[in-house]
Amino acid sequence: MAHRKTWRPIIFSCSNTGDRVQALLPNDAVEPSANDLHPVTCIACDGVHVIDPRTGPTRGAERS
């Protein structure tokens, strides 16, 4: 059977609207490192937030 990537939910605050937003990030078996940044499309503002799994959003959203 092929290896499947598992996902875990994360909740963060949208920097544009202030709304709490849920997204899914890869659930890696090892601890996340400083280089693990994941782009997430925000359902509150339709922008893209870059998420650090250890600390949450790292930059403001970029509108698409």
CHARMM-style PDB file with segment names, atoms N, HN, CA, C and O in Angstrom:
ATOM      1  N   MET     1       0.836  -1.177   0.000  1.00  0.00      PROA
ATOM      2  CA  MET     1       0.000   0.000   0.000  1.00  0.00      PROA
ATOM      3  C   MET     1       0.885   1.246   0.000  1.00  0.00      PROA
ATOM      4  O   MET     1       1.899   1.292   0.696  1.00  0.00      PROA
ATOM      5  N   ALA     2       0.507   2.234  -0.766  1.00  0.00      PROA
ATOM      6  HN  ALA     2      -0.316   2.196  -1.331  1.00  0.00      PROA
ATOM      7  CA  ALA     2       1.283   3.467  -0.863  1.00  0.00      PROA
ATOM      8  C   ALA     2       1.203   4.256   0.440  1.00  0.00      PROA
ATOM      9  O   ALA     2       0.194   4.222   1.144  1.00  0.00      PROA
ATOM     10  N   HSD     3       2.287   4.966   0.744  1.00  0.00      PROA
ATOM     11  HN  HSD     3       3.106   4.994   0.172  1.00  0.00      PROA
ATOM     12  CA  HSD     3       2.324   5.804   1.945  1.00  0.00      PROA
ATOM     13  C   HSD     3       1.395   6.999   1.763  1.00  0.00      PROA
ATOM     14  O   HSD     3       1.489   7.716   0.766  1.00  0.00      PROA
ATOM     15  N   ARG     4       0.514   7.210   2.707  1.00  0.00      PROA
ATOM     16  HN  ARG     4       0.438   6.628   3.517  1.00  0.00      PROA
ATOM     17  CA  ARG     4      -0.393   8.354   2.652  1.00  0.00      PROA
ATOM     18  C   ARG     4       0.069   9.437   3.605  1.00  0.00      PROA
ATOM     19  O   ARG     4       0.527   9.151   4.711  1.00  0.00      PROA
ATOM     20  N   LYS     5      -0.051  10.674   3.173  1.00  0.00      PROA
ATOM     21  HN  LYS     5      -0.423  10.906   2.274  1.00  0.00      PROA
ATOM     22  CA  LYS     5       0.264  11.795   4.036  1.00  0.00      PROA
ATOM     23  C   LYS     5      -0.950  12.069   4.910  1.00  0.00      PROA
ATOM     24  O   LYS     5      -2.074  12.147   4.414  1.00  0.00      PROA
ATOM     25  N   THR     6      -0.727  12.213   6.190  1.00  0.00      PROA
ATOM     26  HN  THR     6       0.186  12.151   6.593  1.00  0.00      PROA
ATOM     27  CA  THR     6      -1.828  12.554   7.087  1.00  0.00      PROA
ATOM     28  C   THR     6      -1.820  14.050   7.341  1.00  0.00      PROA
ATOM     29  O   THR     6      -0.784  14.705   7.223  1.00  0.00      PROA
ATOM     30  N   TRP     7      -2.960  14.577   7.684  1.00  0.00      PROA
ATOM     31  HN  TRP     7      -3.801  14.046   7.780  1.00  0.00      PROA
ATOM     32  CA  TRP     7      -3.127  16.011   7.865  1.00  0.00      PROA
ATOM     33  C   TRP     7      -3.660  16.288   9.262  1.00  0.00      PROA
ATOM     34  O   TRP     7      -4.370  15.467   9.841  1.00  0.00      PROA
ATOM     35  N   ARG     8      -3.312  17.449   9.796  1.00  0.00      PROA
ATOM     36  HN  ARG     8      -2.735  18.117   9.326  1.00  0.00      PROA
ATOM     37  CA  ARG     8      -3.839  17.844  11.097  1.00  0.00      PROA
ATOM     38  C   ARG     8      -4.419  19.245  10.996  1.00  0.00      PROA
ATOM     39  O   ARG     8      -3.897  20.081  10.258  1.00  0.00      PROA
ATOM     40  N   PRO     9      -5.483  19.503  11.723  1.00  0.00      PROA
ATOM     41  CA  PRO     9      -6.083  20.839  11.677  1.00  0.00      PROA
ATOM     42  C   PRO     9      -5.266  21.835  12.504  1.00  0.00      PROA
ATOM     43  O   PRO     9      -4.641  21.479  13.503  1.00  0.00      PROA
ATOM     44  N   ILE    10      -5.291  23.061  12.067  1.00  0.00      PROA
ATOM     45  HN  ILE    10      -5.799  23.350  11.255  1.00  0.00      PROA
ATOM     46  CA  ILE    10      -4.686  24.164  12.806  1.00  0.00      PROA
ATOM     47  C   ILE    10      -5.671  25.327  12.750  1.00  0.00      PROA
ATOM     48  O   ILE    10      -6.319  25.550  11.727  1.00  0.00      PROA
ATOM     49  N   ILE    11      -5.780  26.053  13.832  1.00  0.00      PROA
ATOM     50  HN  ILE    11      -5.254  25.873  14.663  1.00  0.00      PROA
ATOM     51  CA  ILE    11      -6.650  27.231  13.875  1.00  0.00      PROA
ATOM     52  C   ILE    11      -5.760  28.446  14.085  1.00  0.00      PROA
ATOM     53  O   ILE    11      -4.921  28.465  14.985  1.00  0.00      PROA
ATOM     54  N   PHE    12      -5.952  29.468  13.240  1.00  0.00      PROA
ATOM     55  HN  PHE    12      -6.634  29.453  12.509  1.00  0.00      PROA
ATOM     56  CA  PHE    12      -5.166  30.693  13.347  1.00  0.00      PROA
ATOM     57  C   PHE    12      -6.070  31.880  13.128  1.00  0.00      PROA
ATOM     58  O   PHE    12      -7.191  31.730  12.641  1.00  0.00      PROA
ATOM     59  N   SER    13      -5.597  33.060  13.483  1.00  0.00      PROA
ATOM     60  HN  SER    13      -4.686  33.182  13.878  1.00  0.00      PROA
ATOM     61  CA  SER    13      -6.351  34.289  13.266  1.00  0.00      PROA
ATOM     62  C   SER    13      -5.910  34.929  11.960  1.00  0.00      PROA
ATOM     63  O   SER    13      -4.717  35.130  11.729  1.00  0.00      PROA
ATOM     64  N   CYS    14      -6.876  35.247  11.107  1.00  0.00      PROA
ATOM     65  HN  CYS    14      -7.845  35.083  11.294  1.00  0.00      PROA
ATOM     66  CA  CYS    14      -6.586  35.930   9.843  1.00  0.00      PROA
ATOM     67  C   CYS    14      -6.097  37.329  10.170  1.00  0.00      PROA
ATOM     68  O   CYS    14      -6.738  38.050  10.935  1.00  0.00      PROA
ATOM     69  N   SER    15      -4.981  37.711   9.603  1.00  0.00      PROA
ATOM     70  HN  SER    15      -4.461  37.125   8.981  1.00  0.00      PROA
ATOM     71  CA  SER    15      -4.415  39.041   9.878  1.00  0.00      PROA
ATOM     72  C   SER    15      -5.204  40.158   9.217  1.00  0.00      PROA
ATOM     73  O   SER    15      -5.062  41.319   9.601  1.00  0.00      PROA
ATOM     74  N   ASN    16      -6.036  39.832   8.226  1.00  0.00      PROA
ATOM     75  HN  ASN    16      -6.151  38.889   7.915  1.00  0.00      PROA
ATOM     76  CA  ASN    16      -6.832  40.860   7.545  1.00  0.00      PROA
ATOM     77  C   ASN    16      -8.185  41.081   8.194  1.00  0.00      PROA
ATOM     78  O   ASN    16      -8.636  42.220   8.311  1.00  0.00      PROA
ATOM     79  N   THR    17      -8.842  40.004   8.621  1.00  0.00      PROA
ATOM     80  HN  THR    17      -8.476  39.079   8.526  1.00  0.00      PROA
ATOM     81  CA  THR    17     -10.195  40.126   9.148  1.00  0.00      PROA
ATOM     82  C   THR    17     -10.278  39.923  10.652  1.00  0.00      PROA
ATOM     83  O   THR    17     -11.248  40.349  11.277  1.00  0.00      PROA
ATOM     84  N   GLY    18      -9.282  39.282  11.242  1.00  0.00      PROA
ATOM     85  HN  GLY    18      -8.493  38.935  10.734  1.00  0.00      PROA
ATOM     86  CA  GLY    18      -9.310  38.962  12.662  1.00  0.00      PROA
ATOM     87  C   GLY    18     -10.117  37.720  12.982  1.00  0.00      PROA
ATOM     88  O   GLY    18     -10.200  37.324  14.145  1.00  0.00      PROA
ATOM     89  N   ASP    19     -10.722  37.089  11.963  1.00  0.00      PROA
ATOM     90  HN  ASP    19     -10.655  37.411  11.019  1.00  0.00      PROA
ATOM     91  CA  ASP    19     -11.510  35.880  12.167  1.00  0.00      PROA
ATOM     92  C   ASP    19     -10.597  34.692  12.477  1.00  0.00      PROA
ATOM     93  O   ASP    19      -9.461  34.616  12.010  1.00  0.00      PROA
ATOM     94  N   ARG    20     -11.129  33.775  13.272  1.00  0.00      PROA
ATOM     95  HN  ARG    20     -12.053  33.836  13.651  1.00  0.00      PROA
ATOM     96  CA  ARG    20     -10.422  32.506  13.504  1.00  0.00      PROA
ATOM     97  C   ARG    20     -10.722  31.587  12.332  1.00  0.00      PROA
ATOM     98  O   ARG    20     -11.879  31.415  11.948  1.00  0.00      PROA
ATOM     99  N   VAL    21      -9.670  30.995  11.763  1.00  0.00      PROA
ATOM    100  HN  VAL    21      -8.731  31.135  12.074  1.00  0.00      PROA
ATOM    101  CA  VAL    21      -9.779  30.188  10.557  1.00  0.00      PROA
ATOM    102  C   VAL    21      -9.148  28.823  10.819  1.00  0.00      PROA
ATOM    103  O   VAL    21      -8.102  28.730  11.462  1.00  0.00      PROA
ATOM    104  N   GLN    22      -9.784  27.770  10.320  1.00  0.00      PROA
ATOM    105  HN  GLN    22     -10.633  27.845   9.797  1.00  0.00      PROA
ATOM    106  CA  GLN    22      -9.226  26.430  10.431  1.00  0.00      PROA
ATOM    107  C   GLN    22      -8.645  26.035   9.080  1.00  0.00      PROA
ATOM    108  O   GLN    22      -9.240  26.295   8.034  1.00  0.00      PROA
ATOM    109  N   ALA    23      -7.488  25.412   9.116  1.00  0.00      PROA
ATOM    110  HN  ALA    23      -7.004  25.201   9.965  1.00  0.00      PROA
ATOM    111  CA  ALA    23      -6.829  24.919   7.902  1.00  0.00      PROA
ATOM    112  C   ALA    23      -6.212  23.562   8.228  1.00  0.00      PROA
ATOM    113  O   ALA    23      -6.199  23.140   9.384  1.00  0.00      PROA
ATOM    114  N   LEU    24      -5.705  22.888   7.207  1.00  0.00      PROA
ATOM    115  HN  LEU    24      -5.716  23.231   6.268  1.00  0.00      PROA
ATOM    116  CA  LEU    24      -5.046  21.602   7.387  1.00  0.00      PROA
ATOM    117  C   LEU    24      -3.580  21.723   7.005  1.00  0.00      PROA
ATOM    118  O   LEU    24      -3.242  22.293   5.968  1.00  0.00      PROA
ATOM    119  N   LEU    25      -2.712  21.179   7.855  1.00  0.00      PROA
ATOM    120  HN  LEU    25      -2.987  20.715   8.698  1.00  0.00      PROA
ATOM    121  CA  LEU    25      -1.279  21.136   7.587  1.00  0.00      PROA
ATOM    122  C   LEU    25      -0.824  19.685   7.593  1.00  0.00      PROA
ATOM    123  O   LEU    25      -1.427  18.850   8.267  1.00  0.00      PROA
ATOM    124  N   PRO    26       0.236  19.374   6.849  1.00  0.00      PROA
ATOM    125  CA  PRO    26       0.748  18.005   6.871  1.00  0.00      PROA
ATOM    126  C   PRO    26       1.187  17.626   8.286  1.00  0.00      PROA
ATOM    127  O   PRO    26       1.795  18.433   8.989  1.00  0.00      PROA
ATOM    128  N   ASN    27       0.884  16.423   8.688  1.00  0.00      PROA
ATOM    129  HN  ASN    27       0.391  15.767   8.116  1.00  0.00      PROA
ATOM    130  CA  ASN    27       1.262  15.926  10.005  1.00  0.00      PROA
ATOM    131  C   ASN    27       2.504  15.075   9.840  1.00  0.00      PROA
ATOM    132  O   ASN    27       2.409  13.861   9.663  1.00  0.00      PROA
ATOM    133  N   ASP    28       3.663  15.700   9.897  1.00  0.00      PROA
ATOM    134  HN  ASP    28       3.740  16.687  10.040  1.00  0.00      PROA
ATOM    135  CA  ASP    28       4.924  14.992   9.708  1.00  0.00      PROA
ATOM    136  C   ASP    28       5.274  14.221  10.966  1.00  0.00      PROA
ATOM    137  O   ASP    28       4.945  14.642  12.075  1.00  0.00      PROA
ATOM    138  N   ALA    29       5.936  13.106  10.791  1.00  0.00      PROA
ATOM    139  HN  ALA    29       6.204  12.764   9.890  1.00  0.00      PROA
ATOM    140  CA  ALA    29       6.291  12.248  11.924  1.00  0.00      PROA
ATOM    141  C   ALA    29       7.339  12.897  12.824  1.00  0.00      PROA
ATOM    142  O   ALA    29       7.392  12.618  14.021  1.00  0.00      PROA
ATOM    143  N   VAL    30       8.164  13.757  12.250  1.00  0.00      PROA
ATOM    144  HN  VAL    30       8.121  13.984  11.277  1.00  0.00      PROA
ATOM    145  CA  VAL    30       9.197  14.412  13.050  1.00  0.00      PROA
ATOM    146  C   VAL    30       8.710  15.784  13.483  1.00  0.00      PROA
ATOM    147  O   VAL    30       7.734  16.307  12.945  1.00  0.00      PROA
ATOM    148  N   GLU    31       9.390  16.356  14.448  1.00  0.00      PROA
ATOM    149  HN  GLU    31      10.183  15.932  14.884  1.00  0.00      PROA
ATOM    150  CA  GLU    31       9.040  17.696  14.908  1.00  0.00      PROA
ATOM    151  C   GLU    31       9.257  18.709  13.786  1.00  0.00      PROA
ATOM    152  O   GLU    31      10.235  18.609  13.045  1.00  0.00      PROA
ATOM    153  N   PRO    32       8.348  19.688  13.653  1.00  0.00      PROA
ATOM    154  CA  PRO    32       8.537  20.713  12.620  1.00  0.00      PROA
ATOM    155  C   PRO    32       9.784  21.542  12.892  1.00  0.00      PROA
ATOM    156  O   PRO    32      10.115  21.827  14.043  1.00  0.00      PROA
ATOM    157  N   SER    33      10.467  21.922  11.826  1.00  0.00      PROA
ATOM    158  HN  SER    33      10.198  21.690  10.891  1.00  0.00      PROA
ATOM    159  CA  SER    33      11.664  22.754  11.967  1.00  0.00      PROA
ATOM    160  C   SER    33      11.350  24.167  11.521  1.00  0.00      PROA
ATOM    161  O   SER    33      10.244  24.450  11.059  1.00  0.00      PROA
ATOM    162  N   ALA    34      12.322  25.055  11.659  1.00  0.00      PROA
ATOM    163  HN  ALA    34      13.220  24.826  12.034  1.00  0.00      PROA
ATOM    164  CA  ALA    34      12.135  26.459  11.300  1.00  0.00      PROA
ATOM    165  C   ALA    34      11.903  26.635   9.806  1.00  0.00      PROA
ATOM    166  O   ALA    34      11.366  27.660   9.386  1.00  0.00      PROA
ATOM    167  N   ASN    35      12.297  25.652   8.993  1.00  0.00      PROA
ATOM    168  HN  ASN    35      12.733  24.820   9.335  1.00  0.00      PROA
ATOM    169  CA  ASN    35      12.153  25.760   7.542  1.00  0.00      PROA
ATOM    170  C   ASN    35      10.820  25.226   7.041  1.00  0.00      PROA
ATOM    171  O   ASN    35      10.558  25.281   5.839  1.00  0.00      PROA
ATOM    172  N   ASP    36       9.975  24.713   7.917  1.00  0.00      PROA
ATOM    173  HN  ASP    36      10.188  24.668   8.893  1.00  0.00      PROA
ATOM    174  CA  ASP    36       8.688  24.146   7.517  1.00  0.00      PROA
ATOM    175  C   ASP    36       7.629  25.234   7.446  1.00  0.00      PROA
ATOM    176  O   ASP    36       6.928  25.488   8.426  1.00  0.00      PROA
ATOM    177  N   LEU    37       7.512  25.873   6.299  1.00  0.00      PROA
ATOM    178  HN  LEU    37       8.081  25.667   5.503  1.00  0.00      PROA
ATOM    179  CA  LEU    37       6.495  26.907   6.082  1.00  0.00      PROA
ATOM    180  C   LEU    37       5.506  26.381   5.063  1.00  0.00      PROA
ATOM    181  O   LEU    37       5.900  25.791   4.057  1.00  0.00      PROA
ATOM    182  N   HSD    38       4.211  26.594   5.315  1.00  0.00      PROA
ATOM    183  HN  HSD    38       3.891  27.074   6.132  1.00  0.00      PROA
ATOM    184  CA  HSD    38       3.174  26.054   4.449  1.00  0.00      PROA
ATOM    185  C   HSD    38       2.220  27.162   4.026  1.00  0.00      PROA
ATOM    186  O   HSD    38       1.659  27.837   4.889  1.00  0.00      PROA
ATOM    187  N   PRO    39       2.014  27.375   2.716  1.00  0.00      PROA
ATOM    188  CA  PRO    39       1.015  28.343   2.269  1.00  0.00      PROA
ATOM    189  C   PRO    39      -0.383  27.756   2.459  1.00  0.00      PROA
ATOM    190  O   PRO    39      -0.631  26.595   2.133  1.00  0.00      PROA
ATOM    191  N   VAL    40      -1.292  28.575   2.991  1.00  0.00      PROA
ATOM    192  HN  VAL    40      -1.091  29.518   3.256  1.00  0.00      PROA
ATOM    193  CA  VAL    40      -2.665  28.153   3.249  1.00  0.00      PROA
ATOM    194  C   VAL    40      -3.594  29.212   2.685  1.00  0.00      PROA
ATOM    195  O   VAL    40      -3.430  30.398   2.969  1.00  0.00      PROA
ATOM    196  N   THR    41      -4.577  28.791   1.883  1.00  0.00      PROA
ATOM    197  HN  THR    41      -4.711  27.827   1.653  1.00  0.00      PROA
ATOM    198  CA  THR    41      -5.589  29.728   1.387  1.00  0.00      PROA
ATOM    199  C   THR    41      -6.583  29.984   2.501  1.00  0.00      PROA
ATOM    200  O   THR    41      -7.160  29.049   3.056  1.00  0.00      PROA
ATOM    201  N   CYS    42      -6.783  31.249   2.829  1.00  0.00      PROA
ATOM    202  HN  CYS    42      -6.314  32.009   2.378  1.00  0.00      PROA
ATOM    203  CA  CYS    42      -7.648  31.657   3.933  1.00  0.00      PROA
ATOM    204  C   CYS    42      -9.087  31.789   3.445  1.00  0.00      PROA
ATOM    205  O   CYS    42      -9.355  32.490   2.470  1.00  0.00      PROA
ATOM    206  N   ILE    43     -10.015  31.110   4.132  1.00  0.00      PROA
ATOM    207  HN  ILE    43      -9.796  30.541   4.924  1.00  0.00      PROA
ATOM    208  CA  ILE    43     -11.417  31.196   3.726  1.00  0.00      PROA
ATOM    209  C   ILE    43     -12.071  32.489   4.217  1.00  0.00      PROA
ATOM    210  O   ILE    43     -13.174  32.822   3.784  1.00  0.00      PROA
ATOM    211  N   ALA    44     -11.411  33.215   5.106  1.00  0.00      PROA
ATOM    212  HN  ALA    44     -10.515  32.944   5.458  1.00  0.00      PROA
ATOM    213  CA  ALA    44     -11.977  34.464   5.612  1.00  0.00      PROA
ATOM    214  C   ALA    44     -11.710  35.638   4.671  1.00  0.00      PROA
ATOM    215  O   ALA    44     -12.575  36.498   4.501  1.00  0.00      PROA
ATOM    216  N   CYS    45     -10.516  35.686   4.054  1.00  0.00      PROA
ATOM    217  HN  CYS    45      -9.813  34.988   4.192  1.00  0.00      PROA
ATOM    218  CA  CYS    45     -10.159  36.842   3.229  1.00  0.00      PROA
ATOM    219  C   CYS    45      -9.796  36.468   1.796  1.00  0.00      PROA
ATOM    220  O   CYS    45      -9.488  37.355   1.001  1.00  0.00      PROA
ATOM    221  N   ASP    46      -9.822  35.190   1.443  1.00  0.00      PROA
ATOM    222  HN  ASP    46     -10.072  34.469   2.090  1.00  0.00      PROA
ATOM    223  CA  ASP    46      -9.417  34.695   0.125  1.00  0.00      PROA
ATOM    224  C   ASP    46      -7.962  35.006  -0.195  1.00  0.00      PROA
ATOM    225  O   ASP    46      -7.569  35.007  -1.362  1.00  0.00      PROA
ATOM    226  N   GLY    47      -7.171  35.264   0.817  1.00  0.00      PROA
ATOM    227  HN  GLY    47      -7.490  35.263   1.765  1.00  0.00      PROA
ATOM    228  CA  GLY    47      -5.747  35.498   0.631  1.00  0.00      PROA
ATOM    229  C   GLY    47      -4.964  34.242   0.959  1.00  0.00      PROA
ATOM    230  O   GLY    47      -5.540  33.199   1.268  1.00  0.00      PROA
ATOM    231  N   VAL    48      -3.650  34.350   0.889  1.00  0.00      PROA
ATOM    232  HN  VAL    48      -3.182  35.197   0.637  1.00  0.00      PROA
ATOM    233  CA  VAL    48      -2.763  33.237   1.221  1.00  0.00      PROA
ATOM    234  C   VAL    48      -1.925  33.650   2.423  1.00  0.00      PROA
ATOM    235  O   VAL    48      -1.255  34.683   2.401  1.00  0.00      PROA
ATOM    236  N   HSD    49      -1.970  32.830   3.473  1.00  0.00      PROA
ATOM    237  HN  HSD    49      -2.515  31.992   3.491  1.00  0.00      PROA
ATOM    238  CA  HSD    49      -1.137  33.040   4.650  1.00  0.00      PROA
ATOM    239  C   HSD    49      -0.042  31.993   4.640  1.00  0.00      PROA
ATOM    240  O   HSD    49      -0.279  30.854   4.237  1.00  0.00      PROA
ATOM    241  N   VAL    50       1.145  32.356   5.073  1.00  0.00      PROA
ATOM    242  HN  VAL    50       1.337  33.281   5.400  1.00  0.00      PROA
ATOM    243  CA  VAL    50       2.235  31.400   5.220  1.00  0.00      PROA
ATOM    244  C   VAL    50       2.250  30.994   6.691  1.00  0.00      PROA
ATOM    245  O   VAL    50       2.404  31.830   7.581  1.00  0.00      PROA
ATOM    246  N   ILE    51       2.086  29.687   6.928  1.00  0.00      PROA
ATOM    247  HN  ILE    51       1.961  29.008   6.205  1.00  0.00      PROA
ATOM    248  CA  ILE    51       1.946  29.174   8.283  1.00  0.00      PROA
ATOM    249  C   ILE    51       3.202  28.426   8.699  1.00  0.00      PROA
ATOM    250  O   ILE    51       3.682  27.551   7.978  1.00  0.00      PROA
ATOM    251  N   ASP    52       3.733  28.775   9.865  1.00  0.00      PROA
ATOM    252  HN  ASP    52       3.344  29.486  10.451  1.00  0.00      PROA
ATOM    253  CA  ASP    52       4.780  28.005  10.517  1.00  0.00      PROA
ATOM    254  C   ASP    52       4.069  27.114  11.526  1.00  0.00      PROA
ATOM    255  O   ASP    52       3.434  27.640  12.440  1.00  0.00      PROA
ATOM    256  N   PRO    53       4.143  25.789  11.406  1.00  0.00      PROA
ATOM    257  CA  PRO    53       3.386  24.901  12.286  1.00  0.00      PROA
ATOM    258  C   PRO    53       3.704  25.085  13.766  1.00  0.00      PROA
ATOM    259  O   PRO    53       2.901  24.715  14.623  1.00  0.00      PROA
ATOM    260  N   ARG    54       4.866  25.652  14.072  1.00  0.00      PROA
ATOM    261  HN  ARG    54       5.519  25.952  13.376  1.00  0.00      PROA
ATOM    262  CA  ARG    54       5.232  25.848  15.474  1.00  0.00      PROA
ATOM    263  C   ARG    54       4.643  27.123  16.046  1.00  0.00      PROA
ATOM    264  O   ARG    54       4.343  27.171  17.239  1.00  0.00      PROA
ATOM    265  N   THR    55       4.466  28.162  15.229  1.00  0.00      PROA
ATOM    266  HN  THR    55       4.709  28.123  14.260  1.00  0.00      PROA
ATOM    267  CA  THR    55       4.086  29.468  15.769  1.00  0.00      PROA
ATOM    268  C   THR    55       2.827  30.060  15.155  1.00  0.00      PROA
ATOM    269  O   THR    55       2.303  31.044  15.677  1.00  0.00      PROA
ATOM    270  N   GLY    56       2.325  29.491  14.060  1.00  0.00      PROA
ATOM    271  HN  GLY    56       2.751  28.692  13.636  1.00  0.00      PROA
ATOM    272  CA  GLY    56       1.149  30.052  13.397  1.00  0.00      PROA
ATOM    273  C   GLY    56       1.545  30.900  12.203  1.00  0.00      PROA
ATOM    274  O   GLY    56       2.620  30.686  11.643  1.00  0.00      PROA
ATOM    275  N   PRO    57       0.711  31.863  11.788  1.00  0.00      PROA
ATOM    276  CA  PRO    57       0.999  32.667  10.603  1.00  0.00      PROA
ATOM    277  C   PRO    57       2.296  33.456  10.746  1.00  0.00      PROA
ATOM    278  O   PRO    57       2.603  33.959  11.826  1.00  0.00      PROA
ATOM    279  N   THR    58       3.051  33.564   9.665  1.00  0.00      PROA
ATOM    280  HN  THR    58       2.801  33.155   8.787  1.00  0.00      PROA
ATOM    281  CA  THR    58       4.325  34.269   9.726  1.00  0.00      PROA
ATOM    282  C   THR    58       4.290  35.618   9.034  1.00  0.00      PROA
ATOM    283  O   THR    58       5.094  36.493   9.353  1.00  0.00      PROA
ATOM    284  N   ARG    59       3.375  35.803   8.094  1.00  0.00      PROA
ATOM    285  HN  ARG    59       2.722  35.092   7.835  1.00  0.00      PROA
ATOM    286  CA  ARG    59       3.293  37.061   7.342  1.00  0.00      PROA
ATOM    287  C   ARG    59       1.830  37.410   7.134  1.00  0.00      PROA
ATOM    288  O   ARG    59       0.940  36.590   7.359  1.00  0.00      PROA
ATOM    289  N   GLY    60       1.598  38.651   6.697  1.00  0.00      PROA
ATOM    290  HN  GLY    60       2.322  39.316   6.514  1.00  0.00      PROA
ATOM    291  CA  GLY    60       0.244  39.050   6.349  1.00  0.00      PROA
ATOM    292  C   GLY    60      -0.230  38.305   5.118  1.00  0.00      PROA
ATOM    293  O   GLY    60       0.570  37.717   4.390  1.00  0.00      PROA
ATOM    294  N   ALA    61      -1.511  38.331   4.893  1.00  0.00      PROA
ATOM    295  HN  ALA    61      -2.161  38.808   5.484  1.00  0.00      PROA
ATOM    296  CA  ALA    61      -2.075  37.602   3.751  1.00  0.00      PROA
ATOM    297  C   ALA    61      -1.798  38.351   2.464  1.00  0.00      PROA
ATOM    298  O   ALA    61      -1.716  39.579   2.437  1.00  0.00      PROA
ATOM    299  N   GLU    62      -1.658  37.584   1.404  1.00  0.00      PROA
ATOM    300  HN  GLU    62      -1.724  36.586   1.426  1.00  0.00      PROA
ATOM    301  CA  GLU    62      -1.521  38.134   0.058  1.00  0.00      PROA
ATOM    302  C   GLU    62      -2.822  37.835  -0.669  1.00  0.00      PROA
ATOM    303  O   GLU    62      -3.235  36.678  -0.749  1.00  0.00      PROA
ATOM    304  N   ARG    63      -3.455  38.840  -1.186  1.00  0.00      PROA
ATOM    305  HN  ARG    63      -3.119  39.780  -1.121  1.00  0.00      PROA
ATOM    306  CA  ARG    63      -4.733  38.641  -1.894  1.00  0.00      PROA
ATOM    307  C   ARG    63      -4.503  37.935  -3.215  1.00  0.00      PROA
ATOM    308  O   ARG    63      -3.544  38.220  -3.932  1.00  0.00      PROA
ATOM    309  N   SER    64      -5.401  37.005  -3.526  1.00  0.00      PROA
ATOM    310  HN  SER    64      -6.180  36.773  -2.944  1.00  0.00      PROA
ATOM    311  CA  SER    64      -5.282  36.273  -4.801  1.00  0.00      PROA
ATOM    312  C   SER    64      -6.144  36.909  -5.860  1.00  0.00      PROA
ATOM    313  OT1 SER    64      -6.176  36.436  -6.996  1.00  0.00      PROA
TER     314      SER     64
END
